[in-house]
């Protein structure tokens, strides 16, 4: 039997926060946030370090309270029209060790009432990096298809994100993988249920999804010339 990290109060808290998204309410409910959201997430991150290392030693589960794998719940509202101070989700991002000095893929877990999911890959890389990945897909077409079309991967995961209206410069509209070449992001997601998140097998599920995504993550690491 695995360890149960999250309880239904994580989702109850985030729902209540959606109805009371202001600093006065949050301060009055700070202990509830710490007990139901933040500390369980930090415990999960701490314990996920070992399973993650079994997939790749180059991805990091960092349980530091600032600058680690857990995203801050405070929103950056400096340039936003929406000035509500808090996010209505909790996010955990297991970054590549080179993420600070290179565009790198990562594993991401998103917990939000009715909108839980896990994501893998690279979101909106800069143009130069996107072309590196496109050229790698073009050069290694069979490898890309093995990584993203296998039953193990495509069972849980769906490739997604925005796409260019036309084939990227230098690629033919008749290219057999033109839909993948047109992607602005090279990422995939799988939905999670609140029952799964609050079960004692949630870490096993995240590990299984991470393991299934490993060939795609390896492909992307090779494309941007970082180790997997």
JORA-V501071 format. One line per field, one symbol per residue. burial: # if it has 24 or more other C-alpha atoms within 12 Angstrom, else .. A space follows every 50 residues. Layout:
burial->???
This chain:
burial->....#############...#....#.....##..##############. ##..##.######.....#####...........#############.#. ..###########..##########...##########.....#..###. ..#..#####.......#........################.#.###.. .#######################...#
